[in-house]
């Protein structure tokens, strides 16, 4: 398996993407792999059925020698039958690539180019894919920064002849691509392989997050939310407590900056979609949804909406000036790993990276707390999944093989391994050495604003909010940004 990542590659990939798009109008960016955690997961139970011996039903004290001879013959025949059945089982197993990749081995090489962004649990899933290379699968996994990867996938899909056959994305991004007609519905394949791969053990709520109007567009592999990260020794040295509300966070962030840090409280607000997610979460912590769930009418251009957007603007201006507006999710993770940031809010899927000795100088220092709230009892945290989808335009003769690879990498064994690095989607699956943020993630999921709404108007609202809210960074007043999103 070939994996590509890194800043230099990102720049080359983006340049190539635009050159190819302009020159050939056919294919785009270079990237892949898939994403985000540690909450609910599912355990698939194995059940074995054994055949009763035929002679058990034939025992009888009055049976004569002749009958006994017949019984012996029957036993021999039953043994022969068992041998035949065993041979069939062996042949079936021989057709599979391996125990780690329990799918049929294609007769010819299947090459799959995948694109996404990398974090610890996605790295593990990538290794699960690699197990299938014992057979005739070949994977080229391209990892970009999350913002660049989303842009690359959107442009790649828009060509109608995508370069990549496997896209990784959150439920919001999967929905965005699906609403534009860029992803293939997977219902038939999910139904076909549901029993074989125990897909019913993936929680219904996660399938719902990967679906629009009953059409499934991704296989959920990561459960995700957002919560507070903090460097416990550094906070204790400054004599500061971990905030639980936004009001407390603003006071704490000023104290941290006054002590000499450039970052007081770090939010990732460098992209429109990030503003939209955070805005919906802060608004949700006030008990308000961005649109009316029944009618689809916008609720966000309201006093609560102004308060939510103002809160995020203050996070940029007061708590991470000149930083929050340019830091990607990867940059936020690195800021915690290098002690540049000692307090902030990001995805739970990044928790495992805090204890990675190859990337972090703060192993064991970062602790976790639930997301901030506004005092209503609801915290500003979403319920998300990451999943794999297949873009429209993928060659029809490759689709089922791609889908099977997705299932092989998200089966019970794979999710048990992935649970070491985050929350997975099969019920009951966990790992004894899983990330230390389990309690904070669980509290944020249970007490958060929940998953994105699925009303047809919700996707439009998310897109227009993202476009409008990011203009706040350029000086657009909050009220004007919300009014523009409502009008759009």
C-alpha positions in Angstrom: 0.0 0.0 0.0 1.3 3.4 -0.9 0.5 6.2 1.5 1.2 9.9 0.7 1.1 12.8 3.2 2.9 15.8 4.4 3.0 19.6 3.7 5.2 19.3 0.6 2.9 16.7 -0.9 -0.1 18.9 0.0 1.2 21.8 -2.1 2.1 19.6 -5.0 -1.2 17.8 -4.8 -3.2 21.0 -4.9 -1.2 22.4 -7.8 -1.6 19.2 -9.7 -5.3 19.2 -8.9 -5.9 22.6 -10.4 -3.7 21.9 -13.4 -5.4 18.7 -14.2 -8.9 20.2 -13.7 -8.1 23.1 -16.1 -6.2 21.1 -18.7 -8.2 17.8 -18.9 -11.5 18.7 -17.1 -11.4 15.1 -15.9 -9.6 14.4 -12.6 -8.4 16.3 -9.7 -6.7 16.1 -6.3 -4.4 13.6 -4.7 -5.2 12.3 -1.3 -6.9 9.8 0.7 -7.6 7.7 3.6 -10.2 7.9 6.0 -11.1 9.2 9.5 -12.2 10.4 13.4 -13.1 8.0 18.4 -14.2 6.3 21.5 -17.9 6.1 22.3 -20.4 3.6 21.1 -19.3 0.5 19.2 -20.7 -2.8 18.5 -19.8 -6.4 19.1 -20.7 -9.0 16.7 -21.5 -12.3 18.4 -20.2 -15.5 16.7 -22.5 -18.5 16.8 -21.6 -22.1 15.9 -24.0 -24.7 14.9 -23.0 -28.3 15.1 -24.8 -31.3 13.5 -26.0 -34.0 15.8 -24.6 -37.5 15.2 -26.9 -39.6 13.2 -26.4 -42.6 15.5 -27.8 -40.7 18.5 -31.3 -41.1 17.1 -30.7 -44.7 16.3 -29.7 -46.1 19.7 -31.9 -49.0 20.8 -31.2 -51.9 23.2 -33.1 -54.3 21.1 -31.1 -53.5 18.0 -29.6 -56.7 16.5 -26.2 -57.3 15.0 -27.5 -56.7 11.5 -28.9 -53.3 12.6 -25.6 -52.6 14.3 -23.8 -53.3 11.1 -26.1 -51.0 9.2 -25.5 -48.4 11.9 -21.8 -48.7 11.4 -22.2 -48.2 7.7 -24.4 -45.2 8.4 -21.7 -43.8 10.7 -19.1 -44.3 7.9 -21.4 -42.5 5.5 -21.9 -39.7 7.9 -18.2 -39.4 8.4 -17.8 -39.2 4.6 -20.4 -36.5 4.5 -18.6 -34.6 7.2 -15.4 -34.8 5.2 -17.2 -33.5 2.1 -18.6 -30.6 4.1 -15.2 -29.9 5.6 -13.7 -29.9 2.2 -16.3 -27.4 1.0 -15.5 -25.2 4.0 -11.8 -25.4 3.2 -12.5 -24.4 -0.3 -14.6 -21.4 0.8 -11.9 -20.3 3.2 -9.3 -20.7 0.5 -11.3 -18.3 -1.7 -11.0 -15.6 1.0 -7.8 -13.5 1.2 -7.1 -14.1 4.9 -8.6 -14.1 8.4 -7.7 -10.4 8.6 -9.2 -9.7 5.2 -12.2 -12.1 5.0 -13.4 -11.3 1.5 -13.1 -13.1 -1.8 -9.7 -12.6 -3.6 -10.4 -11.0 -7.0 -9.1 -13.0 -10.0 -7.4 -9.8 -11.2 -5.6 -7.0 -9.4 -8.0 -4.3 -8.1 -6.3 -1.0 -7.6 -8.1 1.5 -5.4 -7.2 5.1 -4.9 -8.5 6.6 -1.7 -8.5 10.1 -0.4 -9.1 11.7 3.0 -7.3 13.1 6.0 -5.4 11.2 8.6 -5.7 10.9 12.4 -4.8 7.9 14.6 -7.9 5.8 14.2 -7.9 6.4 10.4 -4.3 5.2 10.3 -5.4 2.0 11.9 -8.2 1.5 9.4 -5.6 2.1 6.6 -3.6 -0.8 8.1 -6.7 -2.9 8.0 -7.0 -2.1 4.3 -3.4 -3.1 3.8 -4.2 -6.6 5.0 -6.2 -7.1 1.8 -3.0 -6.6 -0.2 -2.1 -10.2 0.7 -4.5 -10.8 -2.2 -5.1 -8.9 -5.4 -6.0 -5.6 -3.9 -3.7 -2.6 -4.2 -4.4 0.7 -2.3 -3.0 4.1 -2.9 -3.9 6.2 0.2 -3.6 9.9 -0.1 -3.8 11.9 3.1 -4.3 15.7 3.0 -5.0 18.4 5.5 -8.7 18.1 6.3 -9.6 21.4 4.6 -7.6 20.5 1.5 -8.9 17.0 1.4 -12.5 18.2 1.4 -11.8 20.6 -1.4 -9.9 18.0 -3.4 -12.8 15.5 -3.1 -15.4 18.0 -4.1 -13.4 19.0 -7.2 -12.5 15.4 -8.0 -16.2 14.3 -7.9 -17.3 17.3 -9.9 -15.4 16.1 -12.9 -17.7 13.2 -13.3 -14.7 10.9 -13.9 -13.2 10.8 -10.4 -9.5 9.9 -10.0 -10.3 8.4 -6.6 -12.6 5.5 -6.0 -12.9 5.8 -2.2 -13.7 9.0 -0.3 -13.5 9.5 3.5 -15.6 12.1 5.2 -17.8 13.1 8.1 -21.5 12.8 7.9 -21.9 16.5 7.1 -19.4 16.2 4.2 -20.9 12.9 3.0 -24.3 14.6 3.0 -22.9 17.6 1.1 -21.4 15.4 -1.6 -24.6 13.2 -1.8 -26.8 16.3 -2.1 -24.7 17.3 -5.1 -25.2 13.9 -6.7 -21.5 13.0 -6.2 -21.9 9.8 -4.2 -23.4 6.4 -5.0 -26.2 5.0 -2.8 -25.1 1.8 -1.2 -28.4 0.3 0.0 -28.3 -2.8 -2.3 -24.8 -3.7 -1.2 -25.5 -3.1 2.4 -28.5 -5.4 2.2 -26.6 -8.0 0.3 -23.7 -8.3 2.8 -25.5 -7.3 6.0 -25.8 -10.8 7.5 -22.3 -11.9 6.4 -20.6 -8.9 8.0 -23.1 -8.3 10.9 -23.8 -4.8 9.7 -26.8 -4.7 12.0 -24.2 -4.3 14.8 -23.4 -0.8 13.5 -25.8 1.4 15.5 -28.9 2.6 13.6 -28.1 6.2 14.6 -24.8 5.9 12.7 -26.4 4.5 9.6 -28.9 7.4 9.8 -26.0 9.9 9.9 -24.6 8.3 6.7 -28.0 8.5 4.9 -30.3 11.1 3.2 -33.9 10.3 2.6 -33.3 6.6 3.3 -30.4 6.3 0.9 -27.1 5.1 2.5 -24.0 6.9 1.1 -21.2 5.7 3.4 -20.2 2.8 5.7 -19.8 4.4 9.2 -16.5 3.5 10.8 -15.7 6.3 13.4 -18.0 7.8 16.0 -16.9 11.4 16.8 -17.7 14.5 18.8 -15.8 17.5 20.1 -14.7 18.4 23.6 -12.1 20.3 25.7 -8.4 19.4 25.7 -6.1 20.8 28.3 -2.5 20.5 29.5 -3.0 19.6 33.1 0.6 20.4 34.4 0.6 23.7 32.6 -2.8 24.7 33.8 -1.9 23.8 37.4 1.3 25.8 37.1 -0.8 28.8 36.2 -3.3 28.1 39.0 -6.1 27.9 36.5 -9.2 25.6 36.5 -10.7 24.0 33.4 -13.7 26.1 32.2 -17.1 24.6 31.8 -18.9 27.5 30.2 -18.0 30.0 27.5 -18.0 32.9 30.0 -15.4 31.0 32.1 -13.4 30.2 29.0 -13.0 33.8 28.1 -11.7 34.7 31.5 -9.3 31.7 31.5 -8.0 32.4 28.0 -7.2 36.0 29.0 -5.2 34.7 32.0 -3.3 32.3 29.8 -2.4 34.9 27.3 -1.4 37.3 30.1 1.0 34.6 31.4 2.9 34.7 28.0 1.2 32.2 25.8 0.0 33.3 22.3 -3.0 31.0 22.5 -5.5 31.2 25.4 -8.2 28.9 24.1 -8.0 27.3 20.7 -10.9 26.7 18.3 -10.5 25.6 14.7 -12.3 28.3 12.7 -10.2 28.5 9.5 -12.9 27.2 7.1 -16.6 27.9 6.4 -17.7 24.3 7.3 -15.9 24.6 10.6 -17.7 27.8 11.4 -21.0 26.1 10.5 -20.3 23.1 12.8 -19.2 25.2 15.7 -22.1 27.7 15.2 -24.7 24.9 15.1 -23.1 23.5 18.3 -23.1 26.8 20.2 -26.6 27.5 19.0 -27.7 24.0 20.0 -26.2 24.6 23.5 -28.8 27.3 23.8 -31.6 24.9 22.9 -32.1 26.2 19.4 -31.8 24.3 16.1 -30.5 26.2 13.0 -33.8 25.4 11.2 -37.2 24.3 12.3 -37.1 20.5 12.1 -40.6 20.3 10.7 -40.9 23.2 8.3 -37.3 23.8 7.4 -37.7 27.6 8.2 -34.4 29.2 9.3 -34.0 29.8 13.0 -30.4 31.0 13.0 -30.9 34.7 12.2 -32.2 35.4 15.7 -30.9 36.8 19.0 -29.6 33.3 19.9 -27.9 33.1 16.5 -26.2 36.5 17.0 -25.0 35.4 20.4 -23.6 32.1 19.0 -21.7 33.7 16.2 -20.5 36.5 18.5 -19.1 33.8 20.8 -17.1 32.3 18.0 -15.8 35.7 16.9 -14.6 36.4 20.4 -12.8 33.0 20.4 -10.9 34.2 17.3 -10.3 37.8 18.4 -9.7 37.4 22.1 -8.4 33.8 22.7 -6.3 33.0 19.6 -5.8 36.2 17.7 -4.2 35.6 14.3 -4.1 31.9 14.9 -7.6 30.4 15.1 -8.4 31.9 11.6 -5.6 30.0 10.0 -5.1 26.7 11.9 -6.5 23.6 10.4 -7.6 20.6 12.5 -4.1 19.1 12.0 -2.6 22.4 13.1 -4.8 22.4 16.2 -3.7 18.9 17.1 0.0 19.8 16.6 -0.4 22.9 18.8 -1.5 20.7 21.7 1.2 18.1 21.0 3.9 20.8 21.1 2.6 22.7 24.1 1.8 25.7 21.9 -1.7 25.4 23.1 -2.6 24.3 26.7 -6.4 24.8 26.5 -8.9 24.4 23.6 -11.6 22.5 21.9 -11.3 20.0 19.1 -12.4 16.6 17.8 -12.3 13.6 20.1 -10.6 11.6 17.3 -7.5 13.6 18.0 -7.1 12.5 21.6 -5.0 9.4 20.8 -2.5 11.6 19.0 -1.7 13.4 22.3 0.0 10.2 23.6 1.9 9.4 20.4 5.6 9.6 21.4 6.6 10.1 17.7 4.5 13.2 17.4 3.9 14.6 20.9 6.2 16.1 23.5 3.3 16.1 26.0 2.6 12.4 26.4 0.5 11.9 29.5 0.1 15.7 30.0 -3.1 16.3 28.0 -6.4 15.7 29.9 -9.9 16.0 28.6 -13.2 17.6 29.7 -16.7 17.8 28.2 -17.4 20.6 25.7 -18.3 24.0 26.9 -21.9 25.0 27.6 -24.0 28.1 28.0 -25.6 27.1 31.3 -28.6 25.3 29.8 -27.4 21.8 30.5 -26.6 21.2 26.8 -23.0 21.4 25.8 -21.7 22.7 22.5 -20.8 19.4 20.9 -22.1 17.6 17.9 -22.6 13.8 17.2 -20.7 12.9 14.1 -19.4 9.9 12.2 -16.7 9.4 9.6 -17.3 6.9 6.9 -16.2 5.7 3.5 -18.2 6.4 0.3 -17.8 5.6 -3.4 -18.1 8.5 -5.9 -20.4 8.5 -8.8 -18.4 7.7 -12.0 -16.4 4.9 -10.4 -16.2 2.0 -12.9 -19.2 -0.3 -12.4 -17.1 -3.4 -12.5 -15.0 -2.2 -9.5 -17.8 -1.0 -7.2 -18.6 -4.3 -5.4 -14.9 -5.1 -4.9 -14.4 -1.6 -3.4 -17.4 -2.1 -1.1 -16.1 -5.4 0.1 -12.7 -3.9 1.0 -14.6 -1.3 3.0 -16.4 -4.0 4.9 -13.2 -6.0 5.5 -11.6 -2.9 7.1 -14.6 -2.2 9.3 -15.6 -5.7 10.4 -15.6 -6.7 14.1 -11.9 -7.6 14.2 -10.9 -4.4 12.5 -13.1 -2.2 14.8 -11.7 -3.9 17.9 -8.2 -2.9 16.7 -9.4 0.6 15.8 -11.0 1.1 19.2 -7.5 1.6 20.6 -7.4 4.9 18.9 -11.0 6.3 19.1 -14.7 5.6 19.1 -16.0 3.1 16.6 -19.5 2.3 15.4 -20.2 -1.3 16.3 -22.1 -1.6 19.5 -20.1 -2.7 22.6 -16.7 -2.7 20.9 -13.9 -1.2 23.0 -10.2 -1.6 23.6 -8.4 -2.0 26.9 -5.8 0.6 25.8 -8.3 3.0 24.2 -7.9 6.8 24.3 -8.1 8.4 27.7 -10.9 10.8 26.6 -13.7 8.3 26.8 -15.5 10.0 29.7 -15.2 13.5 28.1 -16.4 12.1 24.7 -19.3 10.2 26.2 -20.5 13.2 28.2 -20.2 15.5 25.2 -22.2 13.0 23.0 -24.9 12.4 25.6 -25.3 16.0 26.6 -24.5 17.6 23.3 -26.7 19.1 20.5 -26.9 15.7 18.7 -26.5 14.9 15.0 -27.1 17.3 12.1 -30.7 17.6 11.1 -31.8 15.6 8.0 -34.6 17.9 6.7 -33.9 18.8 3.1 -33.5 22.5 4.1 -30.7 21.6 6.6 -28.1 20.9 3.9 -28.8 24.2 2.3 -28.6 26.0 5.6 -25.3 24.4 6.4 -23.8 25.4 3.1 -25.0 29.0 3.2 -24.0 29.4 6.9 -20.5 28.2 6.1 -20.2 30.6 3.2 -21.5 33.6 5.2 -20.0 33.0 8.7 -16.4 32.8 7.5 -16.7 36.3 6.1 -16.8 37.4 9.8 -13.0 36.9 9.6 -12.8 39.7 7.0 -14.8 42.1 9.1 -18.4 41.4 8.1 -20.6 42.1 11.1 -22.2 39.1 12.7 -25.7 40.3 12.0 -25.0 40.9 8.3 -23.4 37.5 7.9 -26.5 35.8 9.4 -28.9 37.9 7.3 -26.9 37.0 4.2 -27.1 33.3 5.0 -30.9 33.5 5.6 -31.5 35.3 2.4 -29.4 32.8 0.5 
